[in-house]
Amino acid sequence: MERFWIIRDTEHGKVIVPKKPILCPICGEVMLLHDFACYKHTSGFKHADIHVKCPYCSFWATFGVPISEEEFEELTKSPLHKQILKWELTNLVDEEVRGDLEARLKKWGYW
């Protein structure tokens, strides 16, 4: 079975993103990557918690994705690990949507 998530290298560091857009179950808009964090359990199991948020209705979802030791090392060393991601880092939205999002996020104090 093919995995839904991939690790993408950006100019700011590595991120884990969906291969296809995730649509909001409330309003149908494309959900955006908000942040991710990797964890290693005492049993040795490793996973990434990936948070996505709808920029229109604010629906929030968390995905727990099992990752390999290599992926764990790559992601935890990334400067973006456990950081709120500015939308332009993910390249998941087109320019028109990005401009609208940036204006709203600046107004709300994201940057």
PEJOQUI-V11170 format. One record per residue. RES is the residue in one letter. SS is DSSP state (2 for helix, 1 for strand, 0 for the rest). PSI is psi in whole degrees, -180 to 180 (999 if undefined). NEAR is the number of other C-alpha atoms within 12 Angstrom. Layout:
res/ss/psi/near
RES/SS/PSI/NEAR
RES/SS/PSI/NEAR
This chain:
res/ss/psi/near
M/0/133/3
E/0/139/7
R/0/145/14
F/0/-18/18
W/1/144/25
I/1/157/21
I/1/126/28
R/1/137/23
D/1/121/19
T/1/174/19
E/0/-15/14
H/0/-7/18
G/1/179/22
K/1/146/30
V/1/158/40
I/1/125/43
V/1/159/35
P/1/149/27
K/0/-31/15
K/0/154/15
P/0/144/22
I/0/123/29
L/1/139/23
C/0/130/21
P/0/-12/17
I/0/-52/18
C/0/-9/16
G/0/1/17
E/0/162/21
V/1/128/28
M/1/148/35
L/1/148/41
L/1/127/38
H/1/-48/36
D/1/170/32
F/1/153/35
A/1/141/37
C/1/145/35
Y/1/146/27
K/1/122/20
H/0/162/13
T/0/-25/7
S/0/-10/8
G/0/-11/13
F/0/133/17
K/1/140/24
H/1/162/28
A/1/131/35
D/1/122/30
I/1/122/36
H/1/130/31
V/1/150/33
K/1/141/32
C/1/126/28
P/0/-8/30
Y/0/-50/22
C/0/-4/17
S/0/15/21
F/0/140/23
W/1/138/24
A/1/148/23
T/1/133/21
F/1/129/25
G/1/114/21
V/1/120/27
P/1/138/26
I/0/159/30
S/0/170/19
E/2/-43/18
E/2/-46/15
E/2/-40/27
F/2/-47/30
E/2/-45/21
E/2/-47/24
L/2/-38/36
T/2/-23/28
K/0/-11/18
S/0/138/25
P/0/-15/21
L/0/-8/29
H/0/128/27
K/0/27/24
Q/0/145/25
I/0/125/25
L/0/132/33
K/0/141/24
W/2/-31/33
E/2/-18/25
L/2/-33/26
T/0/-19/32
N/0/35/22
L/0/-6/26
V/0/155/26
D/0/171/15
E/2/-41/13
E/2/-48/12
V/2/-41/21
R/2/-43/23
G/2/-44/15
D/2/-45/18
L/2/-45/25
E/2/-42/21
A/2/-46/17
R/2/-41/17
L/2/-36/22
K/2/-41/15
K/2/-35/11
W/0/-3/11
G/0/16/10
Y/0/-36/16
W/0/999/14
